[in-house]
Amino acid sequence: MGEPHIKGIIWDFGNVLAKFDHSKACKKLAEYSIFSPEDIFKNVFLGDYALTKLHESGEITSGQFFFVVRQAVHLIPELSFQNFCNIWKDILQENEGVMDILERIKTDLTQCIMSNTDPIHWSGIEQLSVMKKHFSNPQLLIRSYTVGTRKPDLKMYQEALRCLGIAEQDTQQVLYIDDIAEYRDVFKSMGGNVLSYDCSKDPLTQLETGLREFGVLKEKE
């Protein structure tokens, strides 16, 4: 059996197309709180009903998120919403080298991003060079806060397939790249192809090799 014929690629964003570090924001917010960075992380990120999950799924607005975080970790009144947003989104770092790989993706493929994210983070994400150059079409951006749910909900994957123009029964024509096994496993159970890559620890050659094995890369000239 040969390699699947891939017509579309779904990219995760965080720790795939760019690095992120939530602890950076927690450390900065600790300067405005009686809580430690570790306790801020626990109070904001952890649990099935974590404040971050409510924000990412669009259940609360960014203004409401600021309000409940301010209460949860006792942020001082002097911290404005704008300064909070600046801290919250200052967690990103470009994945050096991924731009070159994206340039070599075969041009007959359609690509989209499917990301668990919130509006504040996205305002930082969309300023990155990889987004401006390769993912500027809003029709090819599947964001949890606009869909109204988060991965691994099937609705996210169905939205991604829809924007690629590929029917669910043809999921085997799609490659999904993510650093989280749980999210990859859902797409694999739908009949899709998956590739594991985490730019915070995996070499870029791992991504390049995987893409080549799926036959979606043009060879270097």
C-alpha positions, 0 to 999 in steps of 0.5 A: 500500500503506497502513501495516501494521496494528500489534498489538504493539511490541517496545522495546529498552531501552538508548538507547531507553527510557533512556540508559546510559554504560558508561564511567561504570562503567569510570571508577569501577572504575579507582579500584580498579584499576591499569588505566585506564578505557579498558583496563578497557573493552577487557578487559571489553566487547570481543571475541566472548567478552567477560566482559559477553557471558557475563554478559548471556547467563546463562553466568556468574552475577553472582558469577562475573562479579565474580570474573572482572572482578576478576581481569581488571583487578586490582581491589583486594580491598577492593572488595566485591561489593555496591560493585561492583554499585552501580558497575556499575549506576550508568550509567543516565539517564532519557530525559526525554519518553519517558513522555509518548509511552508514554502516547499509545500506543494502548491496544489494543496489547501492548508488551514489552521485549527487551534484552541485559542482565545481572542487575546492570544490570536491578536498576537498570533496574527502579527507573527510573520508565519501568519502574515505570509502563509495564513492570511486568509481568515476563511482558512482559520479554525479558531476555538473561540469562533467555533464555540468549542475546543479540540478534541470536540469533533465540531472543530475537525468537521469545521476544518474539513469544511474549510478545506473543501473535503468531505468527511468520508474523504478524511484519508486525503487530509494530513493533520499536524499537532503536538498533542496525542489526544487531538491527533488520535481523534482525527486518526479515528476519523480516518485521517492521517496524522503527524506528531511534531512539537517545535519546543522539543523536536528538531525541524528535521522531524517535521520535514521528514514526516511531510516528505513521507506523506508526499506533500513537500517539493524537493529542494532545488 
